[in-house]
């Protein structure tokens, strides 16, 4: 039930922010459409802890985003250096890396986070491992070191 209420409040919030009009008729249209969408999603039984992960919205999430943005900046700089240095600095490689996440959403967050950082792409995701392509062996070793895996696992707790 808390997930359904959360979806309703999120829909109302987005309606108010994106609408910009606060006339009674338009507000009633927004309220009606939010109620209708929540009714449909509840009937379809698609709102649960996986589709609307409230447990991830803690103080850990902003700190993870800050860390991830830092990694994005560092990875961008590394890719630019490698491109400017020429072919000898690029050594594409792939590997299966183990995952310590216990939920599907945690595994997806890890795979998406590694794909967001330039120079690495998650190509396949299985039960407890991810297949990663890296622009260089050093990039793959950074993922093997497990810092990103540890931080995403920390989000799940």
C-alpha positions as CSV (number, residue, x, y, z in Angstrom):
1,X,0.0,0.0,0.0
2,X,2.8,2.4,0.8
3,X,4.2,2.0,-2.8
4,X,0.8,2.8,-4.2
5,X,0.5,6.0,-2.1
6,X,4.0,6.9,-3.0
7,X,3.2,6.5,-6.8
8,X,0.1,8.7,-6.3
9,X,2.1,11.4,-4.5
10,X,4.8,11.3,-7.1
11,X,2.2,11.7,-9.9
12,X,0.6,14.6,-8.2
13,X,4.0,16.3,-7.7
14,X,5.0,15.9,-11.3
15,X,1.6,17.1,-12.5
16,X,1.9,20.3,-10.4
17,X,5.5,20.9,-11.4
18,X,4.9,20.4,-15.1
19,X,1.5,22.0,-15.4
20,X,2.3,25.4,-14.0
21,X,-1.5,26.2,-13.9
22,X,-3.3,26.1,-10.6
23,X,-6.9,26.7,-11.7
24,X,-9.5,24.4,-10.0
25,X,-10.5,22.7,-13.3
26,X,-6.9,21.8,-14.3
27,X,-6.1,20.7,-10.7
28,X,-9.2,18.4,-10.8
29,X,-8.0,17.0,-14.2
30,X,-4.6,16.3,-12.7
31,X,-6.1,14.7,-9.6
32,X,-8.5,12.5,-11.7
33,X,-5.7,11.4,-14.0
34,X,-3.4,10.5,-11.1
35,X,-6.2,8.5,-9.4
36,X,-6.9,6.8,-12.7
37,X,-3.3,5.8,-13.3
38,X,-2.9,4.6,-9.7
39,X,-6.1,2.5,-10.1
40,X,-4.8,0.9,-13.3
41,X,-1.3,0.2,-11.9
42,X,-2.9,-1.3,-8.7
43,X,-5.3,-3.5,-10.8
44,X,-2.4,-4.6,-12.9
45,X,-0.4,-5.4,-9.8
46,X,2.7,-3.7,-11.1
47,X,3.6,-1.4,-8.2
48,X,5.8,-3.2,-5.7
49,X,9.2,-2.9,-4.1
50,X,11.0,-3.7,-7.3
51,X,9.2,-1.3,-9.6
52,X,9.0,1.5,-7.1
53,X,12.0,0.9,-4.8
54,X,11.3,3.2,-1.8
55,X,14.0,1.3,0.3
56,X,16.7,2.9,-1.9
57,X,15.6,6.5,-1.1
58,X,17.7,7.0,1.9
59,X,20.6,9.2,2.7
60,X,22.9,6.7,1.0
61,X,21.5,7.5,-2.4
62,X,22.7,11.1,-2.7
63,X,26.2,10.1,-1.5
64,X,26.2,7.3,-4.2
65,X,25.2,9.8,-6.8
66,X,28.0,12.2,-5.8
67,X,30.5,9.4,-5.9
68,X,29.2,8.2,-9.3
69,X,29.4,11.7,-10.8
70,X,33.0,11.8,-9.6
71,X,33.7,8.5,-11.4
72,X,32.0,9.8,-14.5
73,X,34.4,12.8,-14.6
74,X,37.5,10.7,-13.9
75,X,36.4,8.2,-16.6
76,X,35.8,11.0,-19.1
77,X,39.3,12.3,-18.5
78,X,40.8,8.9,-18.8
79,X,39.0,8.2,-22.1
80,X,40.0,11.6,-23.6
81,X,43.7,10.9,-22.6
82,X,43.5,7.5,-24.3
83,X,42.0,8.8,-27.5
84,X,44.6,11.6,-27.7
85,X,47.4,9.2,-26.9
86,X,46.6,6.9,-29.9
87,X,46.0,3.3,-30.5
88,X,48.7,2.0,-28.2
89,X,46.9,3.3,-25.1
90,X,43.6,1.4,-25.9
91,X,43.5,-2.3,-25.1
92,X,39.8,-3.4,-25.4
93,X,39.0,-6.4,-23.2
94,X,36.0,-8.2,-21.8
95,X,35.3,-10.3,-18.7
96,X,32.7,-11.7,-16.5
97,X,32.7,-10.0,-13.1
98,X,31.0,-11.4,-10.0
99,X,28.1,-9.4,-8.4
100,X,27.4,-9.3,-4.7
101,X,24.0,-7.6,-5.0
102,X,21.1,-9.6,-3.7
103,X,18.2,-8.0,-5.6
104,X,17.5,-7.5,-9.3
105,X,17.3,-3.7,-8.8
106,X,20.8,-3.8,-7.2
107,X,22.3,-5.7,-10.1
108,X,20.7,-3.4,-12.6
109,X,22.0,-0.3,-10.8
110,X,25.5,-1.8,-10.9
111,X,25.2,-2.7,-14.6
112,X,23.8,0.8,-15.5
113,X,26.5,2.5,-13.3
114,X,29.3,0.7,-15.0
115,X,27.8,1.5,-18.4
116,X,27.4,5.2,-17.5
117,X,31.1,5.5,-16.8
118,X,32.9,6.1,-20.1
119,X,35.2,3.3,-21.2
120,X,33.1,0.4,-19.8
121,X,29.8,-1.2,-21.0
122,X,27.8,-3.9,-19.3
123,X,26.9,-6.2,-22.1
124,X,25.1,-9.1,-20.3
125,X,23.7,-9.6,-16.9
126,X,23.1,-13.0,-15.4
127,X,22.2,-14.2,-11.9
128,X,25.3,-13.3,-10.0
129,X,27.6,-11.9,-12.7
130,X,27.9,-9.3,-15.3
131,X,29.7,-9.4,-18.7
132,X,31.7,-6.1,-19.1
133,X,33.6,-4.6,-22.0
134,X,36.3,-2.1,-21.1
135,X,38.3,0.2,-23.3
136,X,41.4,-0.7,-21.4
137,X,42.7,-3.4,-19.0
138,X,43.0,-0.7,-16.3
139,X,39.3,0.2,-16.5
140,X,38.5,-3.5,-16.1
141,X,40.8,-3.8,-13.2
142,X,39.1,-0.8,-11.5
143,X,35.8,-2.7,-11.7
144,X,37.4,-5.9,-10.5
145,X,38.7,-4.0,-7.5
146,X,35.1,-3.9,-6.4
147,X,34.5,-0.3,-5.2
148,X,31.4,0.2,-7.4
149,X,30.1,-3.3,-6.4
150,X,30.6,-2.5,-2.7
151,X,28.8,0.9,-3.0
152,X,25.8,-0.5,-4.9
153,X,25.6,-3.3,-2.3
154,X,25.6,-0.7,0.4
155,X,22.5,0.9,-1.2
156,X,20.6,-2.3,-0.8
157,X,21.1,-2.5,3.0
